[in-house]
Amino acid sequence: MHTIRVDGNDVLAVYNVVKEARRIAVQEQKPVLIEALTYRVGHHSTSDDSSAYRPKKEVSDWMKQDAPISRFRKYLEDQKWWSDEQEQALKKEVRAEVLSCFGEAEKLKKPAVSNLFTDVYDELPWNLQEQKEKLEDLMKKYPAHYDASAHAKE
């Protein structure tokens, strides 16, 4: 099997490796394993506090220096294709757009409660059908505790 090891923090290197792996897979009909070496910023899980075995400064320093986005931004700046002024203007523009969209979304009703059950399966398995019926019964029995007025109708 073809294997390719790549610096997973280098956006352009990853792009080129994936492009080549796709070429091999499509043209040569062979599988390709890509090993992207990178740094795990987050904890392994919610029960893992990685600051117990590595300093928080290590993580913050890495995020500033070698994180993929920071690295790519530095590359763009070195090429004179991007600047701090453009960055700040874009952040301001995107923030305004996100807040506007967020405000519009807040005005919409939440999805129908039945979407809890219908968004995954074409046909509900018996156990989910049972849960759906129990929820419907509870919502009818205790309407003060299960106010669905903020949700779209079924």
Stockholm file with secondary structure:
# STOCKHOLM 1.0

chainA/1-154         MHTIRVDGNDVLAVYNVVKEARRIAVQEQKPVLIEALTYRVGHHSTSDDSSAYRPKKEVSDWMKQDAPISRFRKYLEDQKWWSDEQEQALKKEVRAEVLSCFGEAEKLKKPAVSNLFTDVYDELPWNLQEQKEKLEDLMKKYPAHYDASAHAKE
#=GR chainA/1-154 SS CEEEEEETTCHHHHHHHHHHHHHHHHHSCCCEEEEEECCCCSCSSTTCCGGGTSCHHHHHHHHHHTSHHHHHHHHHHHTTSCCHHHHHHHHHHHHHHHHHHHHHHHHSCBCCTTHHHHTTCSSCCHHHHHHHHHHHHHHHHCTTTSCCTTBCCC
#=GC SS_cons         CEEEEEETTCHHHHHHHHHHHHHHHHHSCCCEEEEEECCCCSCSSTTCCGGGTSCHHHHHHHHHHTSHHHHHHHHHHHTTSCCHHHHHHHHHHHHHHHHHHHHHHHHSCBCCTTHHHHTTCSSCCHHHHHHHHHHHHHHHHCTTTSCCTTBCCC
//
